[in-house]
Amino acid sequence: MSFDHWIHERMENRKRAGLYRELRTMNTAPLPHMLVNEKEQLVFSSNNYLGLANHPVLMEEAVRALREFGVGSSGSRLTTGNTEWHEKLEDKIASFKKTEAALLFSSGYLANVGVLSSLPQKGDVILSDQLNHASIIDGCRLSKADTVIYEHVDMKHLEKQLQETQAYARRFIVTDGVFSMDGTIAPLDEISKLASKYNAYVIVDDAHATGVLGECGRGTSEFFGVFPDVVIGTLSKAIGVEGGFVAGSKLLVDFLVNHARTFIFQTAIPPASCAAAYASLDIIESSKELRERLFQKIQQIKNRLKEVGFLVYGDDTPIIPVIIGDAEKAVSFSNRLQEEGIYAPAIRPPTVPNGESRIRLTVTAAHTESHIEQLLRSCTQIGRELRMIS
Ligand SMILES: *Cc1c(COP(=O)(O)O)cnc(C)c1O
């Protein structure tokens, strides 16, 4: 079989399974209205939760750093890529997360892979929530430690697994702070209690919670008033830029500089991105208003969808999964939304369990009252058309 023929066959299998993925082109700044494949759409699927990705101050700061330092960082942090901007941003992240220190990675993905492949060792076990992000799963695969999966946010099951893994040298509990597909918040208070009781360590991936949850937006730790051993995060969601980080003790950071291969062998993010992220954290720290606006919209959308009869999963986070059930119906729903000028993707198995296909809405502080009215009107109309609600 020729090389092309072989790839073609694999792709056909994928299409038959309904798993084919395609890129869409967004020819506009990340605003609520974007040109999606040349058609104007009101977007309810962005991770730009606070609407900061095109904030003038962030752009100004990035341009200033760019003029001074150029577009690329020229090397890994340990060779020629480390600038004062990287260090300033790490201090800023540490103070924002209330930890001793922080370390930048090129992405949240690489931060997860770097931590999980270096920290747990052979003879250790990682206890991982069933719905953890793909980058945690990949980190576990690269680790020499064993991995045990516990049922999604099921503390009884986690405790049972902790009891059954006492023969291991060390136990690491790893969880998303806010789960990407279900919008659930991990019960970090209970996880921390179990961790102390069974002498385990806690690693939290706060990608969706950073800038969003807690009184000052510091994330899940602040929301529950707990201090995990390792906090991982991204600068690409509410922060609005790019890059990932780990926040924790100075010792942990030194360890990762020496052991995390995704830190050591990766080119540093550009100083301009650091400058933008720094400005973003300044804004997040100095104002509650964006977060308050965001949560008011989250509650408005969830309440109204439930009122008209939709099944909506999750806790109060910007991720709002509207359960449709059947995979084809979810696709029809999403296509109908697009016809109405609203972009929100259908999420199907195997990303979510059979029978739980959904429309995954995300809301941002940049959505206006009239955007939300348009969304709710269209959802109600389509829900009636598809005989999901009366
Ligand atoms: C988005 C996300 C990541 C990856 O972050 P990037 O900076 O985009 O690589 C990791 N974990 C979770 C839970 C995420 O949602």
The ligand as an SDF file (V2000), in Angstrom:
LIG
                    3D

 15 15  0  0  0  0  0  0  0  0999 V2000
   -6.1080   24.7350   27.8280 C   0  0  0  0  0  0  0  0  0  0  0  0
   -5.6690   23.7890   28.8580 C   0  0  0  0  0  0  0  0  0  0  0  0
   -4.3380   23.3960   28.9540 C   0  0  0  0  0  0  0  0  0  0  0  0
   -3.3080   23.7940   27.9270 C   0  0  0  0  0  0  0  0  0  0  0  0
   -2.9120   25.0960   28.0520 O   0  0  0  0  0  0  0  0  0  0  0  0
   -2.1400   25.7640   26.8200 P   0  0  0  0  0  0  0  0  0  0  0  0
   -1.4600   26.9320   27.4040 O   0  0  0  0  0  0  0  0  0  0  0  0
   -3.1880   26.1050   25.8240 O   0  0  0  0  0  0  0  0  0  0  0  0
   -1.1960   24.7360   26.3150 O   0  0  0  0  0  0  0  0  0  0  0  0
   -3.9650   22.5710   29.9920 C   0  0  0  0  0  0  0  0  0  0  0  0
   -4.8780   22.1430   30.8850 N   0  0  0  0  0  0  0  0  0  0  0  0
   -6.1770   22.4710   30.8160 C   0  0  0  0  0  0  0  0  0  0  0  0
   -7.1270   21.9750   31.8440 C   0  0  0  0  0  0  0  0  0  0  0  0
   -6.6220   23.2970   29.7950 C   0  0  0  0  0  0  0  0  0  0  0  0
   -7.9020   23.6120   29.7090 O   0  0  0  0  0  0  0  0  0  0  0  0
  1  2  1  0
  2  3  1  0
  2 14  2  0
  3  4  1  0
  3 10  2  0
  4  5  1  0
  5  6  1  0
  6  7  2  0
  6  8  1  0
  6  9  1  0
 10 11  1  0
 11 12  2  0
 12 13  1  0
 12 14  1  0
 14 15  1  0
M  END
$$$$
